[in-house]
Amino acid sequence: FSSDEVIRKRLLIDGDGAGDDRRINLLVKSFIKWCNSGSQEEGYFQYQRMLSTLSQCEFSMGKTLLVYDMNLREMENYEKIYKDIENSIAAAHEKISECKKQILQAKRIRKNRQEYDALAKVIQQHPDRHETLK
């Protein structure tokens, strides 16, 4: 095996790389040594070693749970942000649609004013009714 393959295999076995499989193997070996310990002093040493390894495993598990909870909260937060963005996009589309309607109305008003101005110029060229009656 090349070193890349070994590293890849360890990562696949270990998961997130926290060393849990190594700790569990160490705990099993410590338990076997504790069972086979001859003297009381050696047994106490192995017992302390097992407690230390157990506390490391518990710490790692607690840390993993905290990371998991944090990831869940982040997912909820991202979903909320996503919904807010969707709502903002929908509101922007509505505003754009409303603005398009206002532009069409403004164009119609401008066209009518231009027609009124043109008619007013034509009317101004002719004398008013009072002048015509005289």
The 8 nearest C-alpha neighbors of each residue, nearest first, counted from 0:
[[1, 4, 2, 5, 3, 6, 8, 7],
 [0, 2, 4, 3, 5, 6, 7, 8],
 [1, 3, 5, 4, 6, 0, 7, 8],
 [4, 2, 6, 1, 5, 7, 0, 8],
 [3, 5, 7, 1, 2, 6, 8, 0],
 [4, 6, 2, 8, 3, 7, 9, 1],
 [7, 5, 9, 3, 8, 4, 2, 10],
 [6, 8, 4, 10, 5, 9, 3, 11],
 [7, 9, 11, 5, 6, 10, 4, 12],
 [10, 8, 12, 6, 11, 7, 13, 5],
 [9, 11, 13, 7, 12, 8, 14, 16],
 [10, 12, 8, 9, 14, 13, 7, 15],
 [11, 13, 9, 10, 14, 8, 20, 7],
 [14, 12, 10, 16, 11, 9, 20, 15],
 [15, 13, 11, 16, 10, 12, 17, 9],
 [16, 14, 17, 13, 10, 18, 11, 12],
 [15, 17, 13, 14, 18, 10, 19, 9],
 [16, 18, 19, 15, 13, 59, 14, 20],
 [19, 17, 21, 16, 20, 13, 22, 15],
 [18, 20, 22, 21, 17, 23, 13, 56],
 [19, 21, 23, 22, 18, 13, 24, 12],
 [22, 20, 24, 18, 19, 23, 25, 13],
 [23, 21, 25, 19, 24, 20, 26, 18],
 [22, 24, 26, 20, 25, 21, 19, 27],
 [25, 23, 21, 27, 26, 22, 20, 28],
 [24, 26, 22, 28, 23, 27, 29, 21],
 [25, 27, 23, 29, 24, 28, 49, 22],
 [28, 26, 30, 24, 29, 25, 23, 31],
 [27, 29, 25, 31, 30, 26, 32, 24],
 [30, 28, 26, 32, 27, 31, 33, 45],
 [29, 31, 33, 27, 28, 32, 26, 34],
 [30, 32, 34, 28, 33, 29, 35, 27],
 [33, 31, 29, 35, 34, 30, 36, 28],
 [32, 34, 30, 36, 42, 45, 31, 35],
 [35, 33, 31, 32, 36, 30, 42, 29],
 [34, 36, 32, 33, 31, 37, 42, 30],
 [37, 35, 33, 42, 34, 32, 38, 41],
 [36, 38, 35, 39, 41, 42, 40, 33],
 [39, 37, 41, 40, 36, 42, 43, 35],
 [38, 40, 42, 41, 43, 37, 36, 44],
 [39, 41, 43, 38, 42, 44, 37, 45],
 [40, 42, 44, 38, 43, 39, 36, 45],
 [43, 41, 39, 45, 33, 36, 40, 44],
 [44, 42, 46, 40, 41, 45, 39, 47],
 [43, 45, 41, 47, 46, 42, 48, 40],
 [46, 44, 48, 42, 33, 47, 43, 29],
 [45, 47, 43, 49, 48, 44, 42, 50],
 [48, 46, 50, 44, 49, 45, 43, 51],
 [47, 49, 45, 51, 46, 50, 44, 52],
 [50, 48, 52, 46, 51, 47, 26, 29],
 [51, 49, 53, 47, 52, 48, 54, 46],
 [52, 50, 48, 54, 49, 53, 47, 55],
 [51, 53, 55, 49, 54, 50, 26, 56],
 [54, 52, 50, 56, 55, 51, 49, 57],
 [53, 55, 57, 51, 56, 52, 58, 50],
 [56, 54, 52, 58, 53, 57, 59, 51],
 [55, 57, 53, 59, 54, 58, 60, 52],
 [58, 56, 54, 60, 59, 55, 61, 53],
 [59, 57, 55, 61, 56, 60, 54, 62],
 [60, 58, 62, 56, 57, 61, 63, 55],
 [59, 61, 57, 63, 62, 58, 56, 64],
 [62, 60, 64, 58, 63, 59, 57, 65],
 [61, 63, 59, 65, 64, 60, 58, 66],
 [62, 64, 60, 66, 61, 65, 67, 59],
 [65, 63, 67, 61, 66, 62, 68, 60],
 [66, 64, 62, 68, 67, 63, 69, 61],
 [65, 67, 69, 63, 64, 68, 70, 62],
 [66, 68, 64, 70, 65, 69, 63, 71],
 [69, 67, 71, 65, 70, 66, 64, 72],
 [68, 70, 66, 72, 67, 71, 65, 73],
 [69, 71, 73, 67, 68, 72, 66, 74],
 [72, 70, 74, 68, 73, 69, 67, 75],
 [73, 71, 75, 69, 74, 70, 76, 68],
 [72, 74, 76, 70, 75, 71, 77, 69],
 [73, 75, 77, 71, 76, 72, 70, 78],
 [76, 74, 78, 72, 73, 77, 79, 71],
 [75, 77, 73, 79, 74, 78, 72, 80],
 [78, 76, 80, 74, 79, 75, 81, 73],
 [79, 77, 81, 75, 80, 76, 74, 82],
 [80, 78, 76, 82, 81, 77, 83, 75],
 [79, 81, 77, 83, 78, 82, 84, 76],
 [80, 82, 78, 84, 79, 83, 77, 85],
 [83, 81, 85, 79, 84, 80, 86, 78],
 [84, 82, 80, 86, 85, 81, 87, 79],
 [85, 83, 87, 81, 82, 86, 88, 80],
 [84, 86, 82, 88, 87, 83, 81, 89],
 [87, 85, 89, 83, 84, 88, 82, 90],
 [88, 86, 84, 90, 85, 89, 91, 83],
 [87, 89, 91, 85, 86, 90, 84, 92],
 [88, 90, 86, 92, 91, 87, 85, 93],
 [91, 89, 87, 93, 88, 92, 86, 94],
 [90, 92, 94, 88, 93, 89, 95, 87],
 [93, 91, 95, 89, 94, 90, 96, 88],
 [94, 92, 90, 96, 91, 95, 97, 89],
 [93, 95, 91, 97, 96, 92, 98, 90],
 [96, 94, 98, 92, 97, 93, 91, 99],
 [97, 95, 93, 99, 94, 98, 92, 100],
 [96, 98, 94, 100, 99, 95, 93, 101],
 [97, 99, 101, 95, 100, 96, 94, 102],
 [98, 100, 102, 96, 101, 97, 95, 103],
 [101, 99, 97, 103, 98, 102, 104, 96],
 [100, 102, 98, 104, 99, 103, 105, 97],
 [103, 101, 105, 99, 104, 100, 106, 98],
 [104, 102, 106, 100, 105, 101, 107, 99],
 [103, 105, 101, 107, 102, 106, 108, 100],
 [104, 106, 102, 108, 107, 103, 101, 109],
 [107, 105, 109, 103, 104, 108, 110, 102],
 [108, 106, 110, 104, 105, 109, 111, 103],
 [107, 109, 105, 111, 110, 106, 112, 104],
 [110, 108, 106, 112, 111, 107, 105, 113],
 [109, 111, 107, 113, 108, 112, 106, 114],
 [110, 112, 114, 108, 113, 109, 115, 107],
 [113, 111, 115, 109, 114, 110, 116, 108],
 [112, 114, 116, 110, 111, 115, 117, 109],
 [113, 115, 117, 111, 112, 116, 118, 110],
 [116, 114, 112, 118, 117, 113, 119, 111],
 [115, 117, 119, 113, 114, 118, 112, 120],
 [118, 116, 114, 120, 119, 115, 113, 121],
 [119, 117, 115, 121, 120, 116, 122, 114],
 [118, 120, 116, 122, 117, 121, 115, 123],
 [121, 119, 123, 117, 122, 118, 116, 124],
 [122, 120, 118, 124, 119, 123, 117, 125],
 [121, 123, 119, 124, 120, 125, 118, 126],
 [122, 124, 120, 125, 121, 119, 126, 127],
 [123, 125, 121, 122, 120, 126, 119, 127],
 [126, 124, 123, 122, 127, 121, 131, 128],
 [125, 127, 130, 131, 124, 128, 123, 122],
 [126, 128, 130, 129, 131, 125, 123, 122],
 [129, 127, 131, 130, 132, 126, 133, 125],
 [128, 130, 132, 131, 127, 133, 126, 125],
 [131, 129, 133, 128, 127, 132, 126, 125],
 [130, 132, 128, 133, 129, 127, 126, 125],
 [131, 133, 129, 130, 128, 127, 126, 125],
 [132, 130, 131, 129, 128, 127, 126, 125]]
